[in-house]
Amino acid sequence: MPPTTTTSSTSDQRPQFTLINVIKDIYNGIIALVINPLATRITYPLIACIASIITKIIIKKVSYTEIDYTTYLQQIDKVNAGELNYANIYGDSGPIVYPAGFVTVYQYIQWLCGDNVEQAQYVFGYCFTATVALACFVYAQIWDLAPWPIYLFLASRRLLSIYVLRMFNDCWTTICMVGVVLLLQQAAAFKEVDKKREIAVVGEQKKSGGGSDEGKKNKNNKNGEEKVVREVVKGSPWLDISFLLTIIAADLYSIAISIKMNALLYMPAFLIITYFLNDENLIKFIIVVTIIPLVQILVGWRFLLLMFDDELARTIRWNYITHAFNFGRQFLYKWTVNWKFLPETIFTSPQFRHILLVLHIVILGIFTFTRFLNSKIIGKTIPQLIKDAFIPRSTISPQNVFLNKLIAPQLIFYIMAITNLIGILCSRSLHYQFLAWYAWTLPALLHLNFPVYVGVPIWFVHEWCWNVFPATALSSAVLVTVLISILVASWWNFEAWFPKHSTLKEYDDFVKQQESEGKKLSSKKNE
């Protein structure tokens, strides 16, 4: 017989098992998988698995498109036959124009697959899947990032074709750069910060002399001196994990450059980030930066012939440098995706190239001095930063955000992504495979600046621009407009670069709760 009295148990408060409630639960679950940041714990592993499945389906169902892959292998055949002179290395679609890292990558692919194109497609499919997985790790370190941006990574028809149907070397540079960003994020997460307090005594006339240190001031009226208690950062150990990770990041970054030079677009951001991750220590910073040319020398050793100085060696060396690192290449108007709304005469003129270079420097300078080096990030003024740069020891401000392992990984991504996008906007020409350069960062930048109902349509408009073949004046104009809009919004939404205070408070409360529960468990064990 059922009880005649009601109880206030939680079981009675549960919703009834009805069709309407089930539909509501399904609806709420779908919405959560789109906009709830907590759902990324589920979506990221699924996305990596789906990426692998999609590439295999495309390989089986869509015909391979020959553009440059056969030429790459023809160039590799000449190198394998002993040819070292870049002037004599060519294929059906042209001469070799990439550094030695490109040669090494495609030598491995040829060793694995031979002339079997389908097997090579699977290698590039795994490259795409690994890139998606690494991008998920990068995205996971951005606070309050909803799941919907990572879905867009798999929705790009053009991007998937670049990887598994055309097999461009851009794919390998991209996976290296995703790895570089992840390593820098981990360098920030593992950073050991040793803060200490010191007392400085300054004269009455010096107390207004400026500086970045903050503290409590106690004035002694008798002798006109002022005691300043300030907090400073003691430089981290030379062999700390953070420093080692920045060295590895520099190594991988140089490898990316050796595959294709578009990775140089990240250089300003890389220098800024590694400088702060190493506590503004000039010596550490120089060590990290020196890694980049050293790796280039090691990768290109067989073409540089540094142990020889005869005429043939000098010719081979010079041809390698001028062909692999040629900044003056002239691009064909018919292949440009971004400048078709301009007449061909303007596109091919040297004046246009100079205008783009100046524009690149100006936009990069605006972001650098108003955003990347903003006092909210570096904890000091730019004049003070410049003065401190000539001091060999660590001079980083205690208020520098790169010392905060909760915020720094997020800022690292935004600084790297925005710097690269500035270079994309000001590129002399974007070919169809160049989408791989920034496609992995675009969804997160859209999330930074726009709600889902605006960001997703913008992404599809952007995708349309890349799928119009050949590009038209309209598609090019729309593409440039989209890129400009994202950059303007990124500059304007500077506060959104930082996690919400409520999010950090929730995390802090969670950590305190876990510590409290851990202490309770340990005390019970001791009893």
N, C-alpha and C positions, 0 to 999 in steps of 0.2 A: 504494500500500500504506500503511495507517495506521501512525503511529508506535507503536513498542512501549514507549516510555518515557512516563511521565506528567509533566506540567509543572505548575507552581504559578501559572500565569497567571490573571489575573482572569476571563478568558473562560470557563475551566473551572469557576469557582465560581458562575457564574450559574445560577439555577434552571432546571430543564428546562421546555420548552414543552409543558405538559400541561393538560388541561381543568381539573383541580383547581387548579393554580397560576393559571390565568386567572381562575377564579371567585374565588380569594383576592384577586387584584389588584383585581378589580371591587369586591369587598366592602370592601377597605381604602380604595379610592378614594371610595366612597360615605361611609364613616365620616369620611374626611378632609374631605369637602365639608360635613359637619355640625359637626365639633368642632375641626378643625385651623385655627388662626388664619391660617396661611400660605395656606390655600385661598381666603381672602377676595379675593386678587388676581384670582381667576377668577370668584368668585361675584358680586362687586359689579357689574361691568359687565353680567353676564348678568341680574342682578335688574332693573337699570334697563331693559334691553331687554324683558324679560318683562312688566314693569309696563306698558309702552306697548302690548304685544300684548293683555294682559288687558283693559285699558280699552276698546280697540277692539272686542273680542269682546262685552263687556257692552253697549256702546252698540248693537250690531247685534242682539243676541239678547234683551235684557231691555227691557221697556217702561219708558219714562220715567215718573217719578212726580212729579206736580205738587204742590208744597207751598208754597214761597215764591218761586220764581224769577219767575213771572209778576207777583207783587206787586212784586218788586224792579224789574222793567222798568216797571211802571206808575208807581212812584215816580220813576224816572229820567225818564220822559216828562214828568212835572210839572216837574221841575227844568229839563229842556231847553226847556220852554215858558216859562221865566222865573220860576217860583215859587221864592222863597228862604226863605219862612217855613215852618219845619219843622212848625208846627202845621197847615199846609194840605197837607202832602205825605203821601200815603197810598196804599194799594192795597187789593185785595180782602181780604187777610188782616190788615190793620192799618196803622197809621202808621209812618213811618220812625223808627227808633230807633238808628241807627248814625251815627258821625261821617262827615265829608266824604270820607275815604279810601274808604269803601264806595261813595259816589256816583261817585267817579272811576273805580274799578275796573269797576263795572257800566256806566258810560258807555262805556268802551273796549270792553267785551264787546258791548254793543248796537251800537256803531259797526262792529265786526268782523262780527257775525252777524245783526244786525237782529232779526227775530222768529223766525229759524230755530233751533229748540230743538236739533236734532241737531248743528248746527255749534257751538253753545255747549257741548254735551256734549263735543265733541272738544277745545275749549279747556280745559275742566276736566280732561279726560283728560291733556292735556299738563302741566297744573298738577300732577296727581298724579305723573306720571312724573318731572318736575323735582324734586318734593319727595323722591321716593325716591332720585334721583341725589344730591341734596344731603345727604340723610341718610346715604348710603353714604360720602360724603366725611367727614362728621362721625364716623361709626363707625370709619373707617379710622385715626383719630387716637387710638383707644382701644387700648392695648396688650392683647395676648392675647385679643382679642375673637373668639370662634368665629363661623363663618358662620351658625349656626342662627337667631340673633335677627333678621337681616334678612329671612329667609324669611317670618317671621311678619307682616311688614309687608304682604305680598301676600295673606295668608291670611284677612284680615278682610273678611267679606261686608259688614258694616255700614259699614266705612270706605270701601270701593269705592263703595257706594251713595250715601254722603254726597257724594262727588266727582262721579261721572258720571251719577247718576240723580236727584239732588236739587239739586246745584249751589249749596250754601250758601256764604256769604261766609267762614265759618270756614276754608275751604280756603286762601284767600289770606292770612289772618293766619298760618296755620301755615307756609306756605312762606316768609313773611317771617321768622318766628322761627327756622326752621331755618337760614336765611341769616345771621341775627344770631349764632347760636351758632358757625357756621362762621367768620365774620369775627373773632369774639373768639378762637377757637382759632388763627387765622392771626396775629392780633396777638401772641399769646404765642409762636408759632413764629418770628416775625420780630423778636422783641424783642432790642434791643442792650443788653447788660449791661456796664457799665464799673465794675469793682470796683477799689478802691485800698486801700492800707493806710496808716493814720495812727497817730501816737503821741499819746496824751492823758496829761496829768499831773494826777492828782487827789490831794487831801489825804488824810491818814490817816483822818479822820472821814468822808470822802465815799465811801470805797471800797466801803462796803456799801449805798450809796444806791439800788441797783437799776438797771435798764435792760436793754435787749435785746442790747447789743453783747457779743460774746464775743472773747476774745483771750488772748494770753500776758501775764502780769503780772510786772514786775520791780520789786521793792520796794527803795527806798533808805532804809536804817534810820537814817541820820543826820538827815535832815530830816522823816521821817515821810511822805514823798511816795511815790506809786506810779505807775509808768509802765505804761500799758496800750496794747499794740499791738493794734489792732482793725481789722477789715476792714469797710469801708463801701461803699455803692453810690452812685456818682456818677449823678445823674439823667440819663436819656437825653436826646438832643437834642429840641428842640421840634418839629422837622419829621421825626422818625424815622417809619418805616413803621408801627410799632406804634401810636403815637399817632394817626396818620391813620386807621388801620383801626378804632380804637375810636370815632372821630368818625363814620365811615361806618356802623358798627354802631348807634350812637345814632340816626342818621338813619333807617336801616331799621327800627329798633325803634319809633320814633315813627310811621312809616308803618303798621306792624302794628297799633299802638293805634288809629290813625285808621280802620282797617277794622273792627276789633271790639275792644272793651276787654278781652277776656279776656287779651290780651297783658300787661296790668298785673300778672298773677300772677307774671310773671318779674322784676318790678322789683327786689325785694330782692337777688336774685342778680346782676342786671345791675349794680347800684350797687357791690356788693362786688367783683365781678370787674374792672370798669373802674377802680376806685380802686387796686387792686393792679397792674393792667397799666400804669398810669401812675405807678408807683413811689411811691404814696402822696403824690403831688404835688397839693396842694389846688387850685392854680390850674388845672392840667390837668384835674383831675376836675370842677371847676365848669364849665369850657368844654364838656366832653363832656355833662354833665347838662343844660346850658342848650340844647343842640341839640334836646332832646326837645320842650319847649314851643314853641320857634321853628318847628319843622316842623309842629306842630299848628296854629299860627297861619297858616302859609303854605298848608297843605292846606285849611283851613277859611276862607280869606280872604273868599271871596264870600258866605259866610253870616255872617261876623263884622262885615263892613262897618265896619272900624276907621276909615275916612276920613270917616264920617258920624256925626252925633250928634243927629239929629232923633228924634222919638218913634217913627216907623216903623222906623228903623234899630235903635234900642234894643230894640224888640219882636222884630225878626228875630234880633238877636244873642242875646237872652235865650232865645228859643225854641230856637235851635240848641244852646246850652249845656245847657239843661235836658232836651232830648229826646235829644241825641246822647250826653251824659255823665250819664245818669240812673242813679245807684247805688241808687235806691230802688224799682226796678221790682218788681212783684209777679208771681211766676211761678204758672202754673196747676198744680194738684196732679196732674191727669190726665196731664201730659206728663213728670213727673219720673221719672228713671231710678234715682236713688240714695236717695230717701227714702220710697219707697212702704210701707216697713214701719212708718212712723209714721202716726198718725191725721191726717186733713186739718186738724183744728183746731190741732194742734201745728205742722204744716208752714206754715200761713199766719199763725201768731202772730208778732208782732214780737220776743217773747222768744227764740224759736228762732233768728231771724236774729242777735240779739245774742250768743247762745251760740256760734254758728258763728264769728262774728267774733273773739270771745275765744279760742276754740279755735284758730283760724288763727294768731293772734298768739302764743299759747303754744307751739304746735308749731314754728312758724317760729323763735321765740326759742331753743328747745331746740337745734334744728339749727344755728342761727347761732352761738351761744356755745359749743357743745360740739363742733361739726364744722367749719363753714365758717371760723370764726375760731380754730380749734384751733392751738396753738403749733407743731404739726408742719407746718402749712400756712403760717402767717404769720411764723414764726420769732421771735415775741416774745409777751409776755403781753398780754391784752386791756387791762388798765389802761395799759400802755405804749402800746398802739395808740391808745387814746383821747387820751392826752397828745400823741402825735405828730400827731394829726389837726388840731390847731390851729396847726401849723407849716406855713407856705406852701410850703416847699421839700420836696424828696424825702426821705422818712424811712424808706423800705422797708428791712427787714432783709436782709442778704446770704443768710440762710437761708430767705427766703421762697420757697416752691415755685413761685410765679408767675414767678420769674426763671429757672426751669428749663424750657427749651423742649421737653424730652422728656416732662415730667410735666404741665405746666400745661394743655395742650389737653385731656387726659383729665379733669382736675379741673373744668375749665370746664363740660364737658358734664354731669358728675354734679351739680354745684352748681345749674346751670340746670334740669336735669330734675327734681331732687328738690324744689326750690323750687316749681316749677309743679305738681308732684303734690300737694304740701301744699295748695295753693290749690284743686286739683280735689277733694280729699277734703272740704274745708270749704266747698265751694260750696253756695249756698242751693238750687240745683237744677241737675241735669245733664239737658239734653235730648239727644235721640239724635244730633244733629249735633255735640254737644260732644266726642264721642269723638275728633274730629280734633285737639283741643287737645293731647292727650298720647299718642296712639297711636304716634307716631314715636319716642318716648323709652321706651315701656314695654318693648319687647324687650331693650334694653340694660340696663335696670334689673333685669329678670329674670335676665339673664346675670350681672350683678354679684352677685346674692344667692343664686342657686340653680343646681344642676347641670342639664343639659339634660333629664334624665328627671323633674325636678320643675318646672322653669321652663316647659316646653312645656305640660304639663297645666294649670298655673295660667293660662297665657295662654288656653287653650281654654275654661276655666271663665269667665274674664273676658269672652271673646267671647260666650259663651252669655248672660251677663247683658245684654249690649247688643242681642242679637237677640230677646229676649223682648218681645213687643209685644201688648198694653200691659204695662209693667213690673208685676211682682207684688211682694208683700212679701218672698218668698224671693229673687227675682233681685236686688232692691235690697240686701237684707241681705248676700248673697254678694258683690256688687260692693264694698260698703263694707268688708267683711272682707278682700277681696283687696287693696284699696288700703292699708288699715292694715297688713297683713302686709308689703307691699313697703316701706313707709316704716320700719317697725320693723326689718326686716332690713337696710335701707340704713344706718340709724343704727348698728346693731350691727356690721356688716361694714365699719367705717371703714378698716381696713387694706387692704381690697380696692379702695378708691378709688385706690390707688397701684399703679404697675406693680411686678411682681415684680423683686427684685434680680437674679435669674438672667436675666431677660429684658433688663434694662438692661445687664448684663455682656456678654451675647451681642451686643447691638447695639454696645457699645463696642469689643468685640474685632473685630467686622466692620468698623467704621469704621477702626480702626487697621490692619487688614489691607489695606483699600483704599488708605489713605494710603501704606503701605509699598510696595505694588505700584505706585502712582503714582510714587513716588520712584525705584523701580528702572527704570521705563520712561523717565522723564526723564533719568536718568543714562546709560542706554544711548543715548538720542538725542544727548546731549552728546558721547559718545565717538565 
